[in-house]
Amino acid sequence: MCQHADSGSLRPAERPDDPSMHAFIGLGNPGVRYADTRHNAGFDVIDTWLRRLGLELAPVSERFHGAVAKICGLPVALVKPVTFMNRSGYAVREAVGHYELDVDRIVVVCDDVNLPFGTLRLRAKGSHGGHRGLESIIEALGTEAFARQRIGIDVPRDADTLVDYVLEVFTKEEATDLPIVLDRACDQLEVFVSEGCGEAANRYNGPSFTD
């Protein structure tokens, strides 16, 4: 991981003329009603990274807000859709066009109910695995060939309560540990920028906590 993440002088909506640019897109549902819910783990990662950089998002279009920074000397866009989760594809497709990116230059950050709480899993591509946000993005882009970082939010005890579960806030214990998970997720994404997906996955994929 590089030692310094520099916000630089780029404006939120600026499109650097640099083919090395990546966009990191956190998924969630907009609005106070959904703040701090498990399904918004992707938003939480982006918000944590923004705080570390001393940046704020700004409206770029009706479908997403963004900011551009330099990480390890390389330009990155940090993006949050303002569409609801199951319509994330519209926002992501628009962001890809706005920043003039190939699909393999984006990384989608989202929650995963199939992983224990705090577990990170970064992969270069894959299926949606039942995640409505990823499903919408795959449909909108016409490909699964984009990287994604999944944040484990634990498996609900009763599968019939899945919708309610992901829209609940984290437990008190989880909320206490969540900042550690989010910082670790940001560390992994910085390694992605500086050293690539493989190294970031090798170094950080797995649980954030050990017994």
C-alpha positions in Angstrom: 0.0 0.0 0.0 1.3 3.4 -0.9 2.1 5.7 2.1 0.1 8.7 0.9 -3.2 9.2 -0.8 -3.4 12.6 -2.3 -6.7 14.3 -3.1 -4.8 16.7 -5.3 -6.5 19.5 -7.1 -9.0 17.7 -9.3 -12.6 18.8 -9.3 -15.3 16.3 -8.4 -16.6 15.9 -12.0 -13.3 16.3 -13.7 -12.3 13.6 -16.2 -8.5 13.2 -16.2 -7.2 12.3 -19.6 -5.4 9.2 -18.3 -6.0 5.6 -19.3 -4.8 4.4 -15.9 -7.9 5.8 -14.1 -10.1 3.5 -12.1 -13.6 4.2 -10.7 -14.6 2.7 -7.4 -18.4 2.5 -7.1 -20.1 1.8 -3.8 -23.6 0.4 -3.8 -26.4 1.2 -1.5 -29.8 2.9 -1.2 -29.9 6.7 -0.9 -31.7 8.6 1.8 -31.8 8.7 5.6 -34.1 5.8 5.8 -31.3 3.4 4.6 -28.3 5.0 6.3 -26.3 2.6 8.4 -28.1 -0.4 7.1 -26.3 -3.6 6.1 -27.2 -3.2 2.5 -25.3 0.1 2.4 -21.9 -1.4 3.2 -20.6 -0.3 -0.2 -21.6 3.3 0.5 -19.9 3.0 3.9 -16.6 2.0 2.3 -16.7 5.0 -0.1 -17.6 7.4 2.7 -14.7 6.1 4.8 -12.3 6.5 1.9 -13.5 10.1 1.3 -12.9 11.0 4.9 -9.4 9.6 4.7 -8.8 11.8 1.7 -10.5 14.9 3.1 -13.0 14.9 0.2 -16.7 15.2 -0.3 -18.8 13.9 -3.2 -20.5 16.4 -5.5 -23.5 15.8 -7.9 -22.2 14.8 -11.3 -25.5 13.8 -12.8 -29.1 12.9 -11.7 -27.9 9.3 -11.2 -24.6 9.5 -9.3 -22.4 11.7 -7.2 -18.6 11.5 -7.5 -15.2 12.9 -6.6 -11.8 12.4 -8.3 -8.6 12.0 -6.3 -5.1 10.7 -6.8 -4.1 7.5 -5.0 -0.4 6.5 -5.2 -0.1 9.2 -7.9 -2.8 7.6 -10.0 -6.3 9.1 -10.7 -9.3 7.4 -9.3 -13.0 8.3 -9.2 -15.1 7.6 -6.1 -18.7 7.2 -7.0 -22.0 6.6 -5.2 -25.2 6.1 -7.2 -28.3 8.1 -6.1 -30.6 5.4 -7.7 -31.9 2.6 -5.5 -30.0 -0.6 -5.3 -31.9 -2.6 -7.9 -31.4 0.3 -10.4 -27.7 0.7 -9.8 -26.9 -0.3 -13.4 -28.2 2.9 -14.8 -25.9 5.0 -12.6 -22.9 2.8 -13.2 -23.3 2.8 -16.9 -23.6 6.6 -16.8 -20.5 6.9 -14.6 -18.5 4.7 -17.0 -19.5 6.9 -19.9 -18.8 10.2 -18.0 -15.3 9.1 -16.9 -14.7 7.5 -20.3 -13.7 4.2 -18.8 -13.5 0.7 -20.1 -15.5 -1.7 -18.0 -12.4 -3.4 -16.7 -11.4 -0.1 -15.0 -14.3 -0.1 -12.5 -14.5 -1.8 -9.1 -17.9 -2.2 -7.5 -18.1 -2.3 -3.7 -21.1 -4.1 -2.2 -22.4 -6.1 0.8 -22.6 -9.9 0.7 -24.9 -12.0 2.9 -23.0 -15.2 2.0 -19.9 -14.0 3.8 -19.3 -13.8 7.6 -19.4 -10.3 9.0 -16.2 -8.4 8.2 -14.9 -10.8 5.6 -13.5 -9.2 2.4 -13.6 -10.8 -1.0 -12.1 -9.0 -4.0 -12.4 -10.6 -7.4 -11.6 -9.5 -11.0 -15.0 -10.7 -12.3 -17.9 -13.0 -11.4 -21.6 -13.5 -11.4 -24.1 -11.4 -9.4 -24.6 -14.2 -6.8 -28.2 -13.0 -6.2 -27.2 -9.4 -5.4 -29.7 -7.1 -7.0 -27.3 -4.3 -7.4 -24.7 -6.4 -9.2 -27.5 -8.0 -11.3 -28.6 -4.6 -12.4 -25.0 -3.5 -13.3 -24.3 -6.7 -15.3 -27.5 -6.2 -17.2 -26.8 -2.5 -17.9 -23.1 -3.1 -19.0 -23.8 -6.4 -20.8 -20.8 -8.1 -19.0 -19.7 -9.6 -15.8 -16.0 -8.7 -16.5 -15.6 -6.0 -13.9 -14.0 -6.2 -10.5 -16.0 -6.3 -7.3 -15.2 -6.1 -3.6 -17.7 -7.8 -1.4 -18.1 -6.9 2.3 -19.4 -9.7 4.4 -22.5 -8.8 6.5 -23.2 -12.3 7.7 -25.8 -14.9 6.8 -29.3 -14.3 8.2 -30.6 -17.2 10.3 -33.8 -17.4 8.4 -33.6 -17.0 4.6 -37.2 -15.9 4.5 -36.2 -12.7 6.3 -33.4 -11.8 3.9 -35.0 -8.6 2.6 -35.7 -7.3 6.1 -32.2 -8.4 7.3 -30.2 -6.4 4.7 -32.3 -3.3 5.4 -31.7 -3.5 9.2 -29.0 -1.5 10.9 -25.9 -3.4 12.1 -26.1 -4.8 15.6 -24.4 -2.8 18.4 -21.5 -5.2 18.4 -21.1 -5.1 14.6 -21.4 -1.3 14.6 -18.5 -1.2 17.1 -16.3 -3.4 14.8 -17.4 -1.9 11.5 -14.8 1.0 11.3 -12.1 -1.7 11.4 -13.7 -3.5 8.5 -14.2 -0.3 6.5 -10.6 0.8 7.0 -9.4 -2.6 5.9 -11.6 -2.4 2.8 -10.1 0.9 1.9 -6.6 -0.4 2.5 -7.3 -3.2 0.1 -8.6 -0.8 -2.6 -5.5 1.3 -2.3 -3.4 -1.8 -2.9 -5.6 -2.5 -5.9 -4.6 0.9 -7.3 -0.9 0.6 -6.6 -0.3 -3.2 -7.1 -3.3 -4.7 -8.9 -6.2 -6.9 -8.1 -4.2 -10.1 -7.5 -2.0 -8.6 -4.9 -4.8 -6.8 -3.2 -6.9 -10.0 -3.0 -3.9 -12.1 -1.8 -3.2 -9.6 1.0 -6.6 -8.8 2.3 -9.2 -11.4 1.2 -10.5 -13.1 4.2 -11.8 -12.2 7.7 -11.0 -8.9 9.3 -10.9 -10.5 12.7 -9.2 -13.6 14.1 -10.2 -15.5 17.2 
